[in-house]
Amino acid sequence: MRRAVVEHPGYFRVSQSPGATFVLGKQVVLRSTGLFVADQKIADYNQIVEEVPRVDVENGVVFIGKARVRKGMTTSRKKLLAIGIPVLAVCVFTLFLWYLAR
């Protein structure tokens, strides 16, 4: 479902399109009445999708709760890049000079 949210966010506006059906997997279907797996309802639509007014999103008052949010790079990765990129640049420059000297 996470992939479907990212790739097809319009699928999750089912409440605005009564009767709409979106196939999310082999036997997974999202309808305005709920989420179904193998034609068996496993959750109501409101348990799966929370609609948030655009104003709240723009003003930053949306609380994500327990959802995993991807954060930026860790400090150790930043340090590794800060050291690795200049070292790589020196190596490439040295090889370039060696190539010209041949």
ZADODO-307033 format. One line per 4 residues: their letters; for each residue y, z, x of N, C-alpha, C. Coordinates in pm, 1 decimal, padded with zeros to 6 digits. Atoms other than C-alpha are relative to their C-alpha. Layout:
residues N
A	Y/Z/X/Y/Z/X/Y/Z/X; ... .
//
This chain:
residues 102
MRRA	-00118.9/00000.0/00081.5/00000.0/00000.0/00000.0/00125.6/00000.0/00086.1; -00118.9/-00001.5/-00086.1/00239.6/00068.7/00287.4/00035.4/-00140.0/00045.7; -00025.2/00137.9/-00042.2/00198.2/-00287.3/00409.4/00062.5/-00079.4/-00114.4; -00054.8/00072.0/00116.0/00266.0/-00418.5/00058.2/00146.0/00038.4/-00023.4 .
VVEH	-00138.9/-00043.7/00018.8/00585.0/-00210.2/00035.7/00091.4/-00070.2/00099.5; -00081.6/00062.6/-00103.5/00713.1/-00352.4/00362.6/00010.1/-00150.6/-00020.2; 00002.7/00145.2/00009.8/00607.4/-00712.9/00304.6/00048.2/-00052.8/-00135.2; -00035.4/00046.3/00134.7/00671.2/-00735.4/-00071.8/00062.9/00113.3/-00081.6 .
PGYF	-00060.1/-00112.0/00074.2/00914.0/-00466.3/-00192.0/00022.6/-00031.3/-00147.6; -00020.0/00038.7/00139.1/00968.5/-00662.0/-00514.0/-00117.5/00035.3/-00089.6; 00117.7/-00037.6/00078.0/00614.6/-00578.2/-00622.6/00018.7/00135.7/-00066.4; -00010.8/-00137.1/00047.7/00720.8/-00220.2/-00673.7/00114.2/00020.6/-00098.3 .
RVSQ	-00098.9/-00007.3/00107.4/00990.1/-00301.1/-00927.3/-00065.1/-00036.9/-00132.8; 00077.8/00033.8/00118.4/00723.5/-00336.1/-01193.2/00061.6/00057.4/-00126.2; -00057.0/-00063.0/00119.8/00904.5/-00099.1/-01427.1/00108.9/-00086.1/-00061.7; -00102.7/00089.8/00051.2/01179.0/-00361.3/-01459.7/-00060.6/-00124.5/-00063.2 .
SPGA	00070.4/00117.7/00054.1/00918.9/-00624.4/-01555.5/-00122.4/00045.7/-00077.6; 00114.9/-00047.1/00077.4/00699.4/-00483.3/-01834.0/-00107.1/-00108.8/-00012.0; 00111.6/00094.4/00009.0/00357.4/-00645.7/-01835.5/-00030.7/-00068.8/00131.8; 00024.7/00062.7/-00130.2/00384.8/-00756.5/-01472.6/-00118.8/00066.9/00067.6 .
TFVL	00116.9/-00048.3/-00072.1/00072.2/-00722.1/-01260.6/00004.9/-00055.2/00141.3; 00000.4/00041.7/-00139.2/00058.0/-00731.6/-00883.3/-00130.0/00044.5/00065.0; 00125.3/-00027.9/-00068.4/-00266.9/-00753.7/-00690.9/00033.4/00041.2/00142.4; -00030.6/-00053.1/-00132.1/-00241.1/-00537.9/-00378.7/-00119.2/-00004.9/00093.7 .
GKQV	00121.7/00005.7/-00080.0/-00598.2/-00574.6/-00257.6/-00110.0/-00062.0/-00082.5; 00111.2/00062.3/00071.1/-00941.4/-00696.7/-00359.0/-00014.4/00054.7/-00141.9; 00015.7/-00060.4/00132.3/-00966.3/-00450.6/-00646.3/00114.7/00094.5/-00033.4; -00114.0/-00089.2/00020.0/-00626.4/-00278.5/-00627.7/00111.5/-00075.6/-00070.6 .
VLRS	-00101.4/00065.8/00082.4/-00370.0/-00366.3/-00895.6/00106.9/00101.3/-00038.8; -00111.1/-00083.7/00043.7/-00025.9/-00223.9/-00966.5/00060.0/-00060.8/-00124.6; -00060.4/00041.9/00127.0/00103.7/-00245.7/-01323.8/00105.9/00102.9/-00037.7; -00102.1/-00095.3/00045.5/00390.7/-00081.3/-01507.4/-00063.6/00125.9/-00059.4 .
TGLF	00071.2/-00115.9/00055.4/00128.4/00152.3/-01655.2/-00066.6/00084.9/00107.0; 00058.7/-00079.7/-00106.5/-00008.8/00264.1/-01319.4/-00068.7/-00081.2/00106.8; 00076.5/00061.0/-00108.4/-00224.2/00192.7/-01016.6/-00147.0/00002.2/-00038.7; 00139.3/00014.7/00041.4/-00574.9/00064.9/-01083.5/-00085.1/-00046.4/00117.5 .
VADQ	00098.0/00043.1/-00099.2/-00876.2/00035.2/-00854.4/-00128.1/-00028.9/-00077.2; 00119.7/00044.4/00072.5/-01172.3/-00161.5/-00990.7/00015.9/00026.6/-00150.0; -00032.7/-00015.0/00142.3/-01009.0/-00155.7/-01337.7/-00001.6/00144.0/-00049.8; -00006.8/-00140.8/00038.4/-00995.6/00223.8/-01335.6/00134.4/00055.2/00046.3 .
KIAD	-00132.1/-00054.5/-00032.1/-00656.7/00393.1/-01350.6/-00015.0/00123.5/00086.7; 00008.9/-00115.4/-00089.3/-00611.4/00630.2/-01058.7/00132.2/00076.2/00009.4; -00129.0/-00069.6/-00003.9/-00240.0/00713.5/-01090.1/00097.7/-00068.9/-00093.4; -00108.2/00056.9/00079.6/00059.1/00666.3/-01317.1/00098.8/-00069.2/00093.0 .
YNQI	-00098.3/00074.5/-00079.1/00330.2/00428.8/-01197.6/00099.4/00094.7/00066.8; -00100.3/-00093.3/-00053.2/00578.1/00716.7/-01151.1/-00055.1/00090.8/00109.5; 00059.8/-00077.4/-00108.1/00329.9/00897.8/-00923.9/-00003.7/-00081.2/00130.0; 00009.4/00089.2/-00115.9/00319.3/00596.2/-00691.2/00137.7/-00043.7/00046.9 .
VEEV	-00130.5/00056.1/-00032.9/00674.9/00463.9/-00705.0/00110.4/00092.2/-00050.0; -00117.0/-00078.0/00038.4/00992.6/00667.6/-00703.3/00121.2/-00091.4/00011.3; -00118.4/00085.3/-00000.3/01302.1/00474.9/-00800.5/00121.9/00083.9/00034.2; -00117.2/-00071.3/-00048.9/01616.4/00584.0/-00618.2/00121.4/-00089.0/-00020.4 .
PRVD	-00121.3/00080.6/00019.4/01963.9/00466.3/-00719.4/00057.1/-00046.4/00134.0; -00055.9/00057.4/-00122.4/02126.8/00240.4/-00460.0/00111.7/00087.8/00056.9; -00111.0/-00085.2/-00043.9/02429.8/00472.6/-00447.5/-00052.7/00115.0/00085.5; 00057.1/-00110.6/-00076.4/02208.4/00758.3/-00326.7/-00047.3/-00045.8/00137.6 .
VENG	00045.9/00053.9/-00128.1/02059.4/00539.2/-00054.5/00119.7/-00026.8/00090.4; -00118.9/00033.2/-00079.2/02400.0/00416.2/00060.5/00074.1/00124.0/00048.5; -00069.8/-00123.3/-00037.5/02541.4/00769.8/00067.9/-00084.8/00092.8/00085.5; 00087.9/-00079.1/-00084.9/02241.7/00905.7/00258.1/-00047.4/00129.2/-00061.0 .
VVFI	00045.6/-00123.6/00063.4/02139.5/01165.3/00002.0/-00147.4/-00005.1/-00039.3; 00141.6/00015.4/00034.3/01781.0/01042.4/-00026.6/-00083.9/00088.3/00091.1; 00092.5/-00084.0/-00074.4/01518.3/01295.2/00080.0/-00136.1/-00065.7/-00003.6; 00125.2/00074.5/-00006.6/01202.2/01124.7/00198.1/-00120.8/00089.6/-00021.5 .
GKAR	00110.7/-00092.1/00021.2/00982.5/01432.8/00179.1/-00101.2/-00007.5/00112.2; 00106.0/-00001.3/-00099.8/00648.4/01412.5/00358.0/-00031.2/-00138.8/00055.1; 00025.7/00135.2/-00048.9/00666.6/01039.6/00420.9/00025.3/-00006.9/00149.4; -00016.5/00015.8/-00143.9/00623.4/00943.1/00783.5/00112.3/-00098.9/00027.3 .
VRKG	-00112.5/00084.9/-00035.1/00941.7/00801.7/00926.6/-00009.7/-00028.7/00149.1; 00010.3/00037.3/-00140.4/00925.1/00609.9/01249.9/00131.6/00031.0/00069.6; -00118.5/-00037.8/-00075.6/01163.8/00753.6/01501.2/00018.7/-00096.4/00116.1; -00029.0/00083.4/-00115.7/01321.8/00589.6/01802.5/-00094.3/00030.1/00115.8 .
MTTS	00082.6/-00019.3/-00118.7/01174.5/00580.1/02150.9/00008.9/00143.4/00050.3; 00002.0/-00133.7/-00059.3/01071.7/00903.0/02314.1/00077.0/-00002.6/00131.9; -00074.5/-00011.0/-00125.4/01261.2/01027.5/02618.4/-00082.2/-00051.5/00117.2; 00084.8/00045.0/-00110.8/00964.7/00959.9/02845.5/-00007.3/-00153.0/00005.1 .
RKKL	00001.8/00147.1/00001.4/00951.9/00594.9/02735.4/00133.1/-00056.5/00050.2; -00131.2/00044.7/-00047.3/01325.2/00558.5/02793.5/00009.4/00011.8/00151.4; -00002.0/-00018.9/-00144.7/01286.5/00702.0/03144.9/-00086.9/-00104.0/00069.5; 00090.7/00099.4/-00058.1/00992.2/00473.1/03217.0/00065.6/-00137.7/00003.4 .
LAIG	-00070.3/00128.0/00002.5/01195.2/00170.6/03109.8/00117.4/-00001.7/00096.7; -00114.7/-00007.4/-00090.3/01498.8/00287.7/03306.8/-00042.4/-00016.0/00145.0; 00051.0/00015.0/-00136.5/01286.9/00301.9/03623.5/-00072.2/-00133.7/00016.5; 00084.0/00119.3/-00010.0/01049.3/00013.5/03551.4/00075.8/-00131.1/00003.3 .
IPVL	-00074.0/00127.4/00006.4/01302.3/-00258.1/03469.2/00069.8/-00030.3/00132.4; -00060.6/00031.5/-00129.9/01505.2/-00224.4/03792.0/-00103.2/-00030.5/00109.3; 00105.0/00026.7/-00098.8/01185.0/-00208.7/04001.2/-00054.9/-00140.3/-00019.0; 00048.5/00134.7/00029.0/01057.5/-00522.3/03831.2/00102.6/-00104.6/00042.4 .
AVCV	-00105.5/00093.9/-00038.3/01392.6/-00694.7/03888.0/00004.5/-00017.9/00151.2; 00001.0/00009.2/-00146.7/01381.2/-00613.4/04260.2/-00120.3/-00080.6/00046.9; 00120.7/00074.9/-00037.3/01023.8/-00746.0/04284.0/00017.9/-00149.3/-00026.5; -00021.1/00141.1/00034.6/01114.2/-01069.7/04109.0/00101.7/-00062.5/00093.8 .
FTLF	-00103.0/00051.7/-00090.3/01426.2/-01112.0/04324.1/-00058.1/-00021.7/00140.3; 00063.8/00012.3/-00131.8/01221.7/-01050.7/04642.2/-00092.2/-00121.1/00003.4; 00087.6/00117.2/00006.8/00962.8/-01308.6/04536.9/00080.7/-00129.0/-00002.9; -00086.8/00118.1/00006.0/01242.4/-01553.5/04460.1/00054.9/-00033.7/00139.2 .
LWYL	-00049.9/00022.4/-00135.9/01392.9/-01507.1/04806.9/-00110.5/-00048.1/00092.5; 00114.7/00043.1/-00080.9/01048.3/-01541.6/04965.9/-00032.3/-00145.2/-00027.6; 00027.1/00139.0/00038.1/00995.2/-01865.6/04773.6/00103.3/-00094.4/00062.1; -00104.8/00084.2/-00059.0/01331.4/-02005.3/04893.5/-00012.4/-00011.6/00150.5 .
AR	00011.1/00000.8/-00145.1/01257.4/-01911.0/05254.9/-00116.3/-00086.3/00049.5; 00115.8/00080.1/-00042.3/00932.6/-02111.9/05263.2/00036.2/-00139.0/00034.2 .
//
